[in-house]
Amino acid sequence: MIDLRPPRRARHSRPPRESWRRRRRRRLAARHTWFGRHPASTVLLAVVVALTPVWWSLGTTMFNPNNGSPVAAAADWFRNHGAGSVVRWAENVWYTHNAPPKGGKPPKGAIPPPSPTTTTPQQVAFAHLPTPPPIVPLAQPPIPGEGQWHPAGRLVHGIPAVYEAYLRPDPIHTSLVVGVAWMDTKLLRATLYSGSMIPGGGPYRYTAPIGPHMSQSLVAAFNAGFLMQDAEGGYYTQGKTIIPLRQGAASFVIYANGSCTVGAWGTQVSMTPQVVAVRQNLQLLVNNGAPVPGLNANDTTKWGLTLGNQVYVWRSGVGVTADGALVYVGGPALNITTMANLLVRAGVVRGMEMDINTDWVNFSAYAPAPGQPAAPSNGATLLSSMMGGPARYFTDWPRDFITMSAAP
């Protein structure tokens, strides 16, 4: 009888189950074999893993919108982590190959035409400073309106407390324009706002963002100075010495009544019970109504440890006039000598450099309707090209800055 059933498959015995110890040894052996064959990749992987906290810290800093542009935030991060020399080298290379243009004319509207002559209302009894005379331009022939003052910001007791003027920085870079702001210290009161980055520490009573109460009287705000490790000076606020004050350092000093001044610490200004804030930055740039002796635009040891001054960059400075007015200067294509010259032309008798580089130079004035608070929507920067806009001080801005508010 024939068997028509399909032949049975031969049974194959299952291999003995591999123990977990043997599997582990086999996997480790394979892994070691791969690493042995790829030593460079192994080292790179180890470095990437080891530096993961670094990448996270750097990335978080760079892409925080309150830290300025990613490039500027990265530069600050490297400075704060001991790589300042690398940043200075990179910045010098960049600015050397991106020098400001020479010659030419400013864009149309960069220098506003002269304002109609106005007189201060005589019925107002509040003490105030006289409007300053026009600034004599450094570049010739002058453009119509160059160096002429224009009221800015909200009125204080019916009187303009801030005036702004525009002029070219020197006879060479004639297509560029810098801004000058004059502030009446009899009508305004100064406040130093501390940041989480500058000076660090805290919390502080006055810190960004500007709150609803202060916005009711805010007239203007502007940037302070360098990162403290580069400022060659100290920081005092709210009765506390955050960073020791340095003898002879250029100092922006605020008193309990809101008045403010600029001077060399220990000689022209010093600690008294009335001092509520001191922000130091380098040494005086202007003294006795003239640039300090020995100014050298190429001297990187004094005027810009965060950036070699062999090139022209965005800068800011602040000073006081003989009658006590406060003057701010900010704009592009400035070296340390042109900054000093501009401060002197604006009537400053003692002046100091504040922060430098595009991201940090900012002056904003606010002109809300009567009885309304200052806000980004009613503010304007001194120059339209200033980074951050008038909204900067209404964010969690980590750097310190100074506000000027209407006197009660």
C-alpha positions in Angstrom: 0.0 0.0 0.0 1.4 3.3 -1.0 1.5 6.1 1.6 0.4 9.4 -0.1 1.0 11.6 2.9 3.7 14.3 2.5 6.9 13.4 4.1 7.4 14.7 7.6 9.9 17.4 8.2 12.8 16.4 10.1 12.7 17.8 13.5 15.6 20.1 14.5 16.5 20.3 18.0 16.4 23.9 19.4 19.8 25.2 20.4 20.3 25.5 24.1 19.1 28.8 25.4 21.9 31.3 25.8 22.4 32.4 29.4 22.1 36.1 30.2 25.7 36.2 31.3 26.9 34.8 27.9 24.7 37.4 26.1 26.1 40.2 28.1 29.7 39.1 27.4 28.9 38.8 23.7 27.4 42.3 23.5 30.3 43.8 25.5 32.7 42.1 23.2 31.0 43.5 20.1 30.9 47.0 21.6 34.6 46.9 22.4 35.3 45.7 18.9 33.4 48.7 17.4 35.1 51.1 19.7 38.5 49.6 18.8 37.8 49.9 15.1 36.6 53.6 15.5 38.8 55.3 18.0 38.2 58.8 16.6 34.4 58.4 16.7 34.8 57.0 20.2 36.7 60.1 21.4 34.2 62.4 19.7 31.2 60.6 21.2 32.8 60.8 24.7 33.5 64.6 24.2 29.9 65.2 23.1 28.5 63.3 26.0 30.8 65.0 28.5 30.0 68.5 27.2 26.2 68.0 27.0 25.7 70.4 30.0 27.9 73.0 28.3 25.9 72.8 25.1 22.6 73.0 27.0 23.9 76.1 29.0 25.2 77.8 25.8 22.0 77.1 23.8 19.7 78.2 26.6 21.6 81.5 26.8 21.8 82.1 23.0 18.1 81.6 22.4 16.7 83.5 25.3 15.1 86.5 23.7 15.9 88.6 26.7 19.7 88.2 26.2 20.0 90.1 23.0 20.8 88.5 19.7 22.1 84.9 19.7 25.6 86.1 18.6 25.8 88.7 21.4 24.4 86.3 24.0 27.0 83.7 23.0 29.8 86.2 23.3 28.7 87.1 26.8 28.5 83.4 27.7 32.0 82.8 26.5 33.3 85.8 28.4 31.6 84.6 31.6 33.2 81.2 31.2 36.8 82.3 30.8 37.1 82.7 27.0 37.1 86.5 26.8 40.3 86.6 24.8 38.8 84.4 22.1 35.8 86.6 21.9 37.9 89.8 21.6 39.9 88.2 18.8 36.8 87.2 16.9 35.2 90.6 17.4 38.3 92.4 16.2 38.4 90.2 13.1 34.8 90.9 12.4 34.9 94.7 12.9 38.2 95.0 11.1 36.6 93.5 8.0 33.3 95.3 8.5 34.6 98.9 9.1 32.0 101.7 8.8 31.8 103.4 5.4 33.8 106.6 4.8 32.2 109.7 3.2 28.8 109.9 1.8 25.6 111.4 3.1 23.1 110.2 5.8 19.9 108.6 4.6 17.0 111.1 4.1 15.4 111.9 7.4 18.3 110.7 9.6 18.8 114.3 10.8 15.4 115.9 11.4 14.9 119.5 10.2 15.1 122.3 12.8 12.1 122.5 15.0 10.1 125.8 15.2 11.3 128.1 18.0 9.3 127.5 21.1 9.3 129.1 24.6 8.8 127.4 27.9 5.3 128.3 29.4 5.9 131.1 31.8 3.0 130.1 34.1 4.9 127.0 35.3 6.6 127.7 38.6 8.7 124.5 38.7 12.4 125.0 38.7 14.0 123.7 35.5 17.2 124.0 33.5 17.5 126.3 30.4 17.4 124.5 27.1 21.0 123.9 25.9 22.4 125.7 23.0 22.7 123.7 19.7 25.7 121.4 19.3 28.3 122.6 16.9 28.7 119.8 14.3 32.0 118.0 13.9 31.6 117.5 10.1 31.5 120.4 7.8 29.5 121.8 6.1 26.6 121.1 8.5 23.4 119.5 7.3 20.2 121.5 8.0 19.0 120.6 11.5 22.3 119.0 12.5 23.0 119.5 16.2 19.6 121.1 16.8 17.5 120.0 19.8 14.0 118.5 19.6 11.8 117.8 22.6 11.2 114.1 23.4 9.3 112.1 25.9 6.4 113.2 28.1 6.2 116.7 29.5 7.0 117.1 33.2 4.8 119.8 34.9 4.2 121.1 31.3 7.9 121.4 30.5 10.0 119.3 28.1 12.4 117.3 30.3 14.3 115.6 27.5 15.7 117.0 24.3 17.3 115.0 21.5 19.8 116.1 18.8 21.5 114.3 15.8 24.8 114.8 14.1 27.5 113.0 12.3 30.2 111.5 14.5 33.3 113.0 12.8 34.5 114.5 9.5 35.2 111.0 8.0 32.1 108.8 8.5 29.7 111.4 7.1 27.0 109.0 6.1 26.4 107.9 9.7 24.5 109.7 12.5 24.7 109.5 16.3 22.1 110.6 18.8 22.5 112.9 21.8 19.9 113.1 24.6 19.9 116.0 27.1 17.9 115.4 30.4 16.8 118.1 32.9 17.8 116.7 36.3 15.7 119.3 38.1 12.6 117.8 36.5 13.7 114.1 36.5 14.7 111.5 39.1 17.2 108.7 38.4 16.9 105.0 39.4 19.4 102.2 38.9 17.7 99.0 37.8 19.8 95.9 38.5 19.8 92.8 36.4 20.2 89.1 36.9 23.4 89.1 34.8 24.7 92.6 35.8 25.6 92.7 38.6 24.1 89.2 39.4 22.8 88.1 42.7 19.6 89.8 44.0 16.7 89.9 44.2 16.7 93.7 43.9 13.9 96.1 44.6 14.4 97.8 41.2 14.8 95.2 38.4 13.2 94.6 35.0 10.6 94.6 33.9 9.5 98.2 34.8 6.3 97.8 36.7 3.0 99.6 36.5 3.8 102.0 39.4 7.1 103.2 37.9 5.7 103.4 34.4 3.3 106.1 35.5 6.2 108.5 35.8 8.8 107.0 33.4 10.2 109.5 30.9 13.4 107.8 29.6 15.6 104.8 30.1 19.1 103.9 28.9 21.8 101.2 29.1 24.4 101.1 31.9 28.0 99.8 31.5 30.1 96.7 30.8 29.8 93.3 32.3 31.3 93.7 35.8 34.4 91.5 35.2 35.3 94.0 32.4 34.1 97.3 34.1 37.2 97.7 36.3 34.9 99.0 39.0 32.2 98.2 41.5 28.5 98.3 42.1 26.5 99.6 45.1 22.7 99.6 45.5 20.0 99.4 48.2 22.6 100.0 50.9 24.7 97.0 49.8 28.1 96.8 48.2 27.5 94.1 45.5 31.0 94.6 44.1 33.6 96.7 45.9 33.9 100.3 44.6 37.3 101.2 43.2 39.1 104.4 44.0 39.4 106.7 41.0 36.8 104.8 38.9 34.3 106.6 36.7 31.1 106.5 38.7 27.4 107.2 38.0 26.0 108.2 41.4 22.4 108.4 42.4 21.2 110.1 45.6 18.2 109.6 47.8 16.3 112.5 46.3 16.8 111.0 42.8 19.4 113.5 41.7 22.5 112.0 39.9 26.0 113.0 38.8 29.1 111.5 37.2 32.6 111.8 38.7 35.8 110.0 39.8 35.2 108.0 42.9 37.0 109.2 46.0 37.7 112.7 44.7 34.8 114.2 42.9 32.2 111.8 44.3 32.2 109.7 47.4 30.1 107.7 49.8 27.6 109.6 52.0 24.4 108.7 53.7 22.5 110.2 50.8 24.1 107.8 48.2 21.6 105.1 47.1 23.4 103.7 44.0 26.8 103.7 42.4 27.6 102.2 39.0 31.2 102.3 38.0 32.7 101.7 34.6 36.4 102.2 33.7 37.7 105.7 34.3 36.6 109.2 33.4 36.6 109.9 29.7 35.9 113.6 30.0 37.1 115.8 32.9 37.1 119.5 33.4 35.2 119.9 30.1 37.8 118.3 28.0 38.8 114.7 26.9 41.2 113.2 29.5 44.9 113.4 28.5 46.4 110.5 26.7 43.2 109.2 25.0 44.2 106.6 22.4 41.6 104.9 20.2 44.0 101.9 19.9 44.5 101.5 23.7 42.5 98.3 24.5 43.7 98.2 28.1 41.5 101.1 29.2 38.5 101.6 26.9 37.1 98.2 25.9 38.4 95.0 27.4 35.4 93.3 25.8 36.4 94.6 22.4 39.6 95.9 20.9 39.3 99.6 20.1 41.3 99.6 16.9 38.0 99.8 15.1 34.9 102.0 15.2 31.9 100.3 16.9 28.6 101.2 18.5 29.2 103.0 21.8 27.4 104.9 24.5 28.5 107.4 27.1 27.0 109.7 29.7 28.1 112.8 31.5 27.0 115.9 33.3 27.1 119.6 32.2 28.2 122.5 34.3 24.6 123.3 35.4 23.9 119.6 36.3 22.0 118.4 33.2 22.6 114.7 32.2 23.8 114.0 28.6 23.7 110.6 26.9 25.5 109.9 23.6 25.0 106.7 21.6 25.5 105.5 18.0 27.6 103.7 15.4 31.1 104.3 14.1 32.5 105.6 17.4 36.0 105.1 18.8 36.9 106.4 22.2 38.2 109.8 21.0 35.1 110.6 18.9 32.9 109.6 21.9 34.8 112.0 24.1 34.6 114.8 21.5 30.9 114.4 21.2 30.3 114.5 24.9 32.4 117.7 25.1 30.5 119.3 22.2 27.3 118.6 24.1 28.5 120.6 27.1 29.7 117.7 29.3 32.2 118.6 32.0 32.6 115.1 33.4 31.8 112.0 31.4 32.2 108.3 31.2 31.9 105.5 28.7 29.0 103.1 29.2 28.3 99.9 27.2 29.5 99.2 23.7 28.5 96.9 20.7 25.3 96.9 18.7 23.1 94.9 21.0 23.6 96.9 24.2 23.4 100.6 23.2 19.9 101.8 23.8 18.2 105.0 24.8 14.4 105.2 24.8 12.0 108.1 25.6 8.3 107.6 26.4 5.5 110.0 25.5 2.2 108.6 26.7 -1.0 110.7 26.8 -1.5 112.8 29.9 -2.2 110.6 32.9 -1.3 107.3 31.1 1.6 105.0 31.8 4.7 104.7 29.7 4.7 101.6 27.5 6.5 100.2 24.4 3.7 101.5 22.3 4.3 105.1 23.2 8.1 104.9 23.3 10.8 105.6 20.7 14.6 104.9 20.7 17.0 107.8 20.2 18.1 106.2 16.9 15.7 103.9 15.0 18.6 101.4 14.5 19.1 100.9 18.2 18.6 97.2 19.1 15.8 96.2 21.5 13.5 99.1 20.9 11.5 100.9 23.6 10.2 97.5 24.7 13.5 96.3 26.1 13.0 97.6 29.6 9.5 96.1 29.9 10.9 92.6 29.5 13.0 90.4 31.9 16.1 92.2 30.7 19.1 90.7 32.6 21.4 93.7 32.4 21.4 96.8 34.5 20.0 100.1 33.2 19.0 103.6 34.4 15.6 105.2 34.3 14.7 108.9 34.4 11.2 109.6 35.9 9.2 112.7 36.3 9.8 114.6 39.6 6.7 114.7 41.9 
